[in-house]
């Protein structure tokens, strides 16, 4: 392989890194509606659900690219983020902007090919992220709420893609869980950056580890109670209550790991911890078996 091919391969890898495909795991929330509406085996609904997942993956990559453009100067001062393609100078900002817009258009077109409602949900997700990038990320509490809304839009996307409604309990559980993960990430940022936290992200000076721990304790309880109530809401599926065991263990396990690692990124923890991976797998399998 000549130097030209090697350079092209290396550049492609940097563009892929910029798009952060490892974050696509978050978009699995798109499948919540089809699983909990007992339609997971309906072939006619699987395709639009997969297209909704793909459109969310493409749009989330677009959002990450645009966020990196907005935060490029601050990322250059961060001990880890300075290695990102834009912050390191491996990719020019102009090229990244073109990629971000192109990905956004492809995602919206893919969503429109499913139905107009999915397009609206993705548009709202995009607006929420733009609001977060330029306004809400600087407002205490509302910053983590905006992140949580992003997960709700994922659940709603799966719902409108296949034309079924989701339980109010699932919406509550999703909101509380995503809020818990967002607070955990804020906590890890403060602990990792220590005295430099506010220099990288101004909003971090509004939080303290003690305050975040208090909020996480409340949210952890809300997750467990909400899911327990959901699991007993359908008298025809009495075995669902036993899936609460996986939820409780998963939340406790995440909280335990958060105290042990420097990187509190939820995606990193899920992709690296075998205990959480097994728990999520057993929970999904159990839910599918019980639903049918």
N, C-alpha and C positions, 0 to 999 in steps of 0.2 A: 504494500500500500504506500503510495507516494505522499509527500508532505502536504499536498493540496487536499487530498482525501482525508488525511488525519485532521487537518485544520477545520474542514467542513464538519466532520463528525464531532469534533470538540465544540465547535460553535453551536451545532444542533443540540448537544447535551446541555449547553448553557441556557439556551432558549427553553428547553424542557424544564430545567431547574427553575427558571423564572416563572414558569406556569404552575409549579408546585403540585404535580400530580399526586404526591403522597397525601395531600389534603382532601382528595376525593372521597376518602373514607367517611367524611362528614355528610356527604350527599346520600349515603345509604338510608338516611331518614326519609328519603323520597319513597321508599318501599314500605313505610309504616302502614299506609292506608290499605294497600293490597293484601298485606299480611293479616291485619286485624279486622278486615271485612270479609274474611274467609274466601278470598278470590285469588289466592296465590297460584292455584292450579288452572285458572281460567286463561287459556292461551290467548284469547282475543284481547285481554287486558294487559298481558305481560309486555307486549310490544310498545304500547303508548307509555307504560310505566318506565321501560328501559330508555325510551326516547326522552322522557322527562329527566331521568337520571343523567343522561348524556348532556342534555342542554344545560343542566345545573353545573356539571363538571366544567364545561366549556366557559360558562359565564363566571364561575368562581375563579377560574384561571385568569379571566379578563380583569376581575376585581383585584386579584393579587398583583397583577402587573401594574394597574393604575395606582394601587396603594404604595407599591415600591417606588413608583415615580414621585408620588407626593412626599414620601419619607426618605428619599435617597440621601439627603444631607445628614439626617439624624442617624440613619443606618450606618453611615461611614464612621460614626463615633461609637457604635455598639460593638463589643468584643466578638459577637457571633454574626450578627447581621451584616457586618462590613464585608463578609465573604459572599454575599448575595451578588448575582450577576451585574445588577445596576450599580450597587454601592462600590463594588470592586472595579468598575469601569470596563468589565468584559463585554457588556452590551451597551450601546449608545441609547440615551433616553428617547431620541426621536424614533429609533427602530422599535423600541419597546412600546411607545405610544401607538404606533401603527399596528403592532401585534395585538395590543389591548383592545383597540377599536374593532379590529377584524374579528377577534374571538367573540366580542360582544354581539356583533351583527349575526354571526353564525349561530350563536346560542339562541338569540331571539327568533331567528328564522326557523330553527329546529323546533322551538316551542310552538310557534304559530302553525307548523305542519301537523301538530297534534290537535290543538284547539285554541281558541282565542282566550279562554280562561287561564290556560297555562302560560300564555304570553303575558297576560296581566300580572300573574303571580311573579314571574321572573322579572318583569319591569319594576314591580314593587320591591323585590329583593335588591335589584340594582340601585334603586333610589335610596333605599335604606343604607346600603353600603357607601354610596356617595355622601350621604348625610353623615355617616359615621366618620369617613375619611377626613371631611373638611369641617365638621361641626361637633358631632356628638362624642368623638374620641377625646374631646377636651372638656367634657362635662361629666363630673363625677356621678356615679350610679347609672346615668343614662347611657354611658359608654358600654357597660356590660349588658344593659337592657337591649341595646341595638344588636349586639352579638346574639343574644337569645332570640330576638325576632327573626334573625337570619335562619335559625333552625326551624322556627315555626313556618316560615315560608317554604322550607324544604318539604315539610309534612303536608302542607296545603297543596304544594305542586303535585305530589303523588296522588292526592285526593281528587283534584280537578282533572288530572290527566286520565283517570279511569272512571270518573263520574260517580264516585261514592263518597259518603261523608265519613268523618272520623269522630271517634268519641271525644267528648269534652275532657274526659280524664286523660286521654292520650295527649291532647293539647297542653293540659296542665303539666303532665309529667315531662313532656318535651321542653316546655318553658323552664321549669325548675331545674332540670338536668343541665340544660345549656347555660343557664345562669350560674349554676354551681361550677361548671367547667371554666367559664369566663372569669369568675372570681379567683379560681385556683391559678389561672394563668397570670392574673394581676399579682397575686401573692408571690409566685415564683419569680416574676420580673423584679419585684422589690428586693427579694432576698438575694437574687443573683447579682443585680447591679449595685446593691447596697447604697452608698452615698451618692452614686451617680445616677440613680433611678430617674430623678426629676429632670436631669439634663437630657436624657434620651426621650422620655415621655413625660411632659409637664404634668399630666393628670395624676401620675403616680405619687406626687407629693400630697395629694388630697386623700390618699389611702394610707393605712397603717396595717401591719401584719395582724395586730390584735383585732382591729376593726373588721378586717376581712375574715378572720377566723370566726368571729361572732356571726357574721352574715352567712358564712358557709355552714355553720352548725344549724341555723334556722332553715336554710335551703335544703340541707341534707334530710332533715326531718320531714320537710314538705314533700320531697321526692318519694320517700318511703311511704308516707301516709297516703299520698295521692295514688301511687301505684297499688297499694294494698286495697284501697277503695275501688279502684278500677277492676282489680282482679276478682272482686266479689260482686261486681255490678250486674253480671249476667248469671242468673240462677241456673241456667242450663249448662254452664261450664264451671262446675264447682272445683275442678282440679287446677284452675288458673291461680288460685291462691298460693299454690306451692311454687309458682315461678317468682314469687316475691323474695324467696330465699336467694335467688341469683342476683336480683336487683340490690338487695341489702349488702350482699357480699361484694358486688362490683363497686358500689359506692364507697364501702369501707376500704376496699383494696386500693382504689384510686387515691383516697385520702391518705392512706398509709404511704403510698409511693411518693406522693407530693412532698412529704417530709424528708424523703431520702435522696431525691435527685435535684440537680441544678436546673434542668430544663423541665418546666411544668407544662409544656405544650401538650394538650390533651391527645393530639394526633401521635406525637412521639411516644407518649406513655402507652397508648393502645397498641401501637405497632411494635413495641419493644417488650411489653410485659406478657409473658405466657399465661399468667393467672387470669388476667382480664380477658385475654383472647379466648381462653377455654370457657370462662364464665359467659361471655357474650354468645359464643357458639351454642352452649347448652341452653341458654335462655331462648334463643331464636328457635332451635329445634323443638324445645318443649312447647313453646307457644304455637308453633305450626301443628304439632301433633294433637295438642289439646283442642285447637280451633276446629280440627276435622274429626 
